[in-house]
Amino acid sequence: MRALKIVAVALGVTLAALIIIPLIVLAGLFVWLKLTEDADEEALELDQEGALPSV
């Protein structure tokens, strides 16, 4: 009976890890995207200012 509890706990921990780890990775990617989004917009603004006017 004790071995069954150990197997159940191990299975629960494994399933939790399979759900939690990808969520942490996705959250990290989302934060990274939000942090770098402003830098991308600033680079686009600089490109537009430096562009030659069309005739």
C-alpha positions in Angstrom: 0.0 0.0 0.0 2.9 2.4 0.8 4.4 1.7 -2.6 1.1 2.6 -4.3 1.1 6.0 -2.5 4.7 6.6 -3.5 3.8 5.9 -7.2 0.7 8.1 -7.0 2.7 11.0 -5.5 5.5 10.6 -8.1 2.9 10.5 -10.9 1.2 13.7 -9.5 4.6 15.5 -9.2 5.5 14.5 -12.8 2.1 15.7 -14.2 2.4 18.9 -12.3 5.9 19.5 -13.6 4.7 18.8 -17.2 2.2 21.5 -16.8 4.1 24.1 -14.7 7.4 24.1 -16.6 5.9 25.0 -20.0 3.8 27.7 -18.3 7.0 29.2 -16.8 8.7 29.1 -20.1 5.8 30.8 -21.8 5.6 33.4 -19.1 9.3 34.1 -19.5 8.9 34.5 -23.3 6.0 36.8 -22.8 7.9 39.0 -20.4 10.9 39.0 -22.8 8.7 40.1 -25.7 7.1 42.9 -23.7 10.6 44.1 -22.6 12.0 44.1 -26.1 8.9 45.5 -27.8 9.7 49.1 -26.7 13.3 48.8 -28.1 11.9 47.6 -31.5 9.5 50.5 -31.7 12.4 53.0 -30.9 14.5 51.4 -33.6 11.6 51.8 -36.1 11.2 55.5 -35.1 14.9 56.1 -35.7 14.7 54.4 -39.1 11.8 56.6 -40.2 13.6 59.8 -39.1 16.7 58.8 -41.0 14.8 57.9 -44.2 15.3 60.0 -47.3 12.2 61.9 -48.4 10.7 60.6 -51.6 10.5 63.0 -54.5 
